[in-house]
Amino acid sequence: MQLTINPLNDALGAEIMGGDYSKQLNSDEIKLLNEAFLKYHLICLRSKKLTPTEFLKLASYFGKPFSEITRNHWIKDAPEISKLDSTYNSLDEKPDDPNLNRRSGWHTDHSFKKYPPKATLLHGLKIPSFAGHTRFCNTQKAYNDLSQKTKKLYESLMAVHSYDTIRAPATAVIRSKEEILETPDVIHPLVRIHDETGRKSLYFNANRTDHIVGLKRKDSDILLDKIHTHITQDKYRYDHEWKTGDIIIWDNRCLVHSVNVDYPVGEERVHLRTILKGNEELKL
């Protein structure tokens, strides 16, 4: 294959053309994809639709896929792959205020885990005619732009991440008793070091970051709101307009993402997703 790489914008992301990901890739192709992933933080592979097994094989080139907490999304023969159907089948299912929908909150996947995931892969199977974009912001760039004084302060702080928090715009998916036991609160540094590049980024999740350790709730909320506003500025942002077959892999260690949930009722929106294991507990 002849793979070509085209940057998507100044904030993050690259598009990769020319691949057939239903076939085995060679070592040079796998190396190129991984190098592009680390350089751009997000790569979009323009592809035809893959089977869950083919998608799982592709994901394994970047790391070790794992099964998500919510079992009802698992693919029967490939539990590491989840099928996510976010179609609005009726007007009642579409939120009146998109900003209050949980998927629209800026987040990094599974930060409620002691060992948060390295990356997420999402494969577009059915795409609505408009909206439904997945939006991304670069928290590494956001960290780099802070003053030295602010960097020093943030690097001294730890934050509690919860499966559900009163700070989130909407409640989380209901868990079974087994799933609740699997998801206790965890504490992570507010600034994390990327375990492959050594670069620092802000580690914040609007859906999961509950409070700063040692601060009163009011003071913690003020600080977290300030961080939220800073990292989601347009200069750090890329909005992905989906095409059928697109495969996106993004780096959860230095990006946050959200979904434009204001897409049409009755138009299918279906993706395959898998998440890759992180290498270690977060450290500063």
C-alpha positions, 0 to 999 in steps of 0.5 A: 500500500502507498499511505499518504499523510495530510495534516487536518489542522494546526491544533491536531490530527492527520488524515491517512489515505490509501490503506486497505485495513481489511488486510494484514499490514507490514511492519513499515506500515504499522510503524508509519501509522504509530509514528503519525499517531504520536506526532498528530495525536489523532489520525483518521484512516479513510477506509471501507467498512470493516468487520469487528474482527478486522477492526480488532486486528487493526486496533492491535497494531496500536496496543492491547484492546480491552472490553469496556465496563458496560457489557450490553454493547459488546460484540458477541464474538469480539467482546473487545469491540463495542457497537454503539448505536446513537440513533434517535429513533423518535423525537423524544430521544433527542435532547432539547438542550444538546449541552445537557447530553452527556456525550456533548461534555468534553472528556477523555475516555475511562479516566475513572480507571486506575490505569486510564486507556492509551487510546480510543478507536472509533469506526463509522458504519452509519453516519447521519446526513449532518451534525454528529461530528466528534470534536477534539481539543489538544490539552498538550498545547493548552498546557504549553500555553500556561504561564510558568507560575500556573504550570507549577501550581497545576503540577502540584495538584491531584484530582478525584475522577468518578464514574459519575459526578455532580459536575457532569452535564448529565448522569452516567449510564446506569451500572449493574452491581458488578459494574459498580464494584469495578468502578471505584473513585480514583485519583490522578494528577492534574498534569500528566506526563505522556508515557511515550513522548515525555510531554506534559498535558492537562488531564481533565474530564468534564464528565468524570473529574469531580474535585481537586484533592485538598480544596473546598468544593467551591474553590475546586469548582472554580479552578476546574471551570477555569481549566475547562474554559482554557482547554476548549478554546478554538485554537486547540480544537478540531471537529471531525465530520464523519464519512462512512468507513472512517476510522479514527484513533485518538490519544486519550493522554493529551486530547479531550473530545465531545460529540455534536448530538444535534443530528437528525431524528431517524437517521442512523448513527452507528459506530464500532469502538474499542479502547486500548490499555494504558501502560501505567498509573499516571505519574507527574 
